[in-house]
């Protein structure tokens, strides 16, 4: 079995960066673990952006319904749901 070829990455970080609070020798594994999380974080970000777009579309749709006179929320005005009467129909 062949070992993967490793490449070196050098970056400059400010003196007050969190990574410097870890002991030398621990920093590399910590940075690698965080770098390995990036694809999952990017996927989550895309999913959250998609959800946000759908919520915005729903909000626009609700606004159009309300503008047309349809009540969409429990604002205290409107019919009260009679749960007992509803379930009595199934007895």
Backbone torsions as a table, in degrees:
resi	resn	phi	psi	omega
1	UNK	NA	131.6	-179.6
2	UNK	-86.6	142.6	174.2
3	UNK	-80.3	146.8	175.8
4	UNK	-68.6	140.3	176.6
5	UNK	-75.1	131.4	-178.9
6	UNK	-100.2	143.4	176.3
7	UNK	-118.9	150.4	-177.5
8	UNK	-94.7	141.0	176.6
9	UNK	-125.1	122.5	176.7
10	UNK	-110.7	132.2	176.4
11	UNK	-134.6	155.4	176.3
12	UNK	-105.8	130.4	179.7
13	UNK	-125.8	150.1	178.9
14	UNK	-65.3	156.9	-177.8
15	UNK	-58.8	-29.8	-176.3
16	UNK	-93.4	13.9	178.6
17	UNK	-67.5	145.4	-177.5
18	UNK	-55.3	-34.4	-174.9
19	UNK	-60.2	-29.0	-178.5
20	UNK	-72.4	-10.6	177.2
21	UNK	-79.6	-11.2	177.4
22	UNK	-90.9	152.9	-178.2
23	UNK	-69.2	146.1	174.0
24	UNK	-56.8	141.7	-176.5
25	UNK	97.5	-25.9	177.1
26	UNK	-96.5	-19.8	-172.9
27	UNK	-65.3	-43.6	-178.3
28	UNK	-58.2	-52.5	179.2
29	UNK	-61.0	-36.3	179.2
30	UNK	-65.5	-45.9	179.3
31	UNK	-63.2	-43.2	178.4
32	UNK	-60.2	-43.0	179.7
33	UNK	-61.5	-42.7	179.6
34	UNK	-68.8	-39.0	177.8
35	UNK	-64.1	-35.0	178.5
36	UNK	-68.5	-20.3	178.4
37	UNK	-79.2	-19.3	-174.7
38	UNK	-55.4	-45.2	178.7
39	UNK	-59.6	-40.4	178.6
40	UNK	-66.2	-40.4	178.5
41	UNK	-65.3	-38.6	177.9
42	UNK	-65.0	-40.6	178.3
43	UNK	-63.9	-41.8	178.2
44	UNK	-64.4	-39.6	178.5
45	UNK	-62.4	-43.9	178.4
46	UNK	-63.0	-41.3	178.6
47	UNK	-63.7	-44.6	179.2
48	UNK	-64.0	-37.3	177.1
49	UNK	-64.9	-40.0	177.8
50	UNK	-63.9	-43.5	178.5
51	UNK	-62.4	-42.6	178.9
52	UNK	-61.6	-43.1	178.0
53	UNK	-61.7	-40.8	179.1
54	UNK	-66.8	-39.8	177.5
55	UNK	-63.9	-40.1	177.8
56	UNK	-63.8	-39.9	178.2
57	UNK	-64.9	-41.5	177.2
58	UNK	-63.2	-40.9	178.7
59	UNK	-62.2	-42.4	177.3
60	UNK	-63.3	-41.2	179.9
61	UNK	-63.5	-44.4	178.2
62	UNK	-62.6	-39.3	178.4
63	UNK	-62.1	-42.0	178.4
64	UNK	-65.2	-40.2	177.6
65	UNK	-62.0	-45.3	179.5
66	UNK	-64.0	-37.4	177.5
67	UNK	-64.8	-28.4	178.0
68	UNK	-85.3	2.0	176.8
69	UNK	97.5	4.5	179.4
70	UNK	-88.6	128.4	177.7
71	UNK	-83.3	128.6	-175.1
72	UNK	-114.0	-5.4	-176.1
73	UNK	-137.6	164.1	178.9
74	UNK	-78.0	81.7	-177.8
75	UNK	-94.6	9.1	177.9
76	UNK	90.4	-18.8	178.5
77	UNK	-105.6	125.4	-178.9
78	UNK	136.4	-179.3	-177.9
79	UNK	-72.0	145.4	175.4
80	UNK	-97.5	133.5	-179.5
81	UNK	-73.2	126.1	-179.9
82	UNK	-96.1	91.2	-176.7
83	UNK	-63.8	-41.1	-178.4
84	UNK	-62.9	-44.2	178.8
85	UNK	-64.7	-38.3	179.0
86	UNK	-61.9	-51.1	-176.7
87	UNK	-72.3	-23.5	177.5
88	UNK	-65.5	-26.1	179.3
89	UNK	-67.1	-17.1	-177.7
90	UNK	-98.6	-1.6	-179.3
91	UNK	-77.6	NA	NA
